[in-house]
């Protein structure tokens, strides 16, 4: 497992429209988003409810409506 440098600078930016065609990225982000909401909204929704889908997220990425934060290190 790779360790992260806690002092590394965080960069925030919009994904490029072409990133919507990267199925690996879209699937990873979809799993992450749904996992975060599953924890944060625990008890508010039926078990197994998904907050978003890969196709919905791909559309939002293509429209340049999704920003991500990343950190090197």
Buried (B, 14 or more C-beta within 10 A) or exposed (E): EEEEEEEEEEEEEEBEEEBBEBEEBBEEBBEEBBEEBBEEEEEEEEEEEBBEEBEEBBEBBBEEEBEBEEEEE
